[in-house]
């Protein structure tokens, strides 16, 4: 049957096929990329009945309600994004759980972690339940990240145990990184009781407090106050020490500094539970791209130099960076189309993520790609690892690595359009996702 609410929400999108349930789906000649599956590396037909993978074989001719037959089709376990803002409740004019879920599905994600920076902040059991209940009928699994501190103000610890018991997947103050070492230490000790993870954007806000972009030659040329990379490195060095003392788990997201990567690699080598992620845009753009004062490139943490990007790329390929995080931060027109100083930080990223990564790393092998987009995040945050095997619940991303696409604003399902990728030609296209009994296909 049709999911009536979702279909009415997005039925005016001509490039959206359907969101359906209780149907049979036949995927034709898909390259299976799933190292947990006995079919990894093969090209097979996949038959899905009411959300369950019933058959996998070289050729299947079962009667299906929907046949997916796309040239050069690849399939993997569903992708995971660990840091997005769906702005609901409180800022629904930027994004809603519904439009955010549609954007995520269009980008190939079956699972998304949403940050707590809403109004009210997700800092209680009731707010976690609101997100979980409201998102039940959506095409992707939405997991709330609970705030570490009340109202994400960095003063008093929130009730993390209650939030965890009701579905919070991890804990973070989101776009307000925790500044107090003592408070973060208490939080790290507290989450050990339930094997939790804290996510931190590494930024010492007292260093370069008024910085609008990376401190360097370009910031001087543009006459904009700079944010030194040291602000990131100080917090990472501090938080690794705190994690070591507490013997707890921390994940750094939005890492941009080569020195930070050195600290993280050493921490991993010493056996600490320290992991990290990078955004697609920190791998694609440098501070030199800000020469036009494009406010869509005003992001947090700021874009770094071309030399720093090389270090980030190397860390992606050598495994130091565990996963890709989109940092999907939607903003309405009025928050971005104004003077650079007053524009809000962030860009949307769910729908361009795969194509950006595929364009940057054409040499990346399929196993490493899926580790970055799915498997590692599931391991870090204790999510179930879906597999493409008979008898398993379908949690599948369909994509074409060879397709080229010029990004157009009209293709976005997100309510906001704040992205610098419009007009860029990128390689790689998401065909859609199948998440249990729900299917979402792009044209």
Helices and strands as residue ranges (DSSP letters): H 4-10, E 16-20, E 24-33, E 43-49, E 52-57, E 66-68, E 74-77, E 79-85, H 97-106, E 109-114, H 125-134, E 141-146, G 150-152, H 160-165, E 170-171, H 181-190, G 191-194, E 198-201, E 213-214, H 217-222, E 226-227, H 230-246, E 249-253, H 258-269, E 273-278, H 280-284, G 287-292, G 295-297, H 306-318, E 323-324, E 328-329, H 333-336, H 353-360, H 366-370, I 371-375, H 376-380, E 395-406, G 409-411, E 425-435, E 438-442
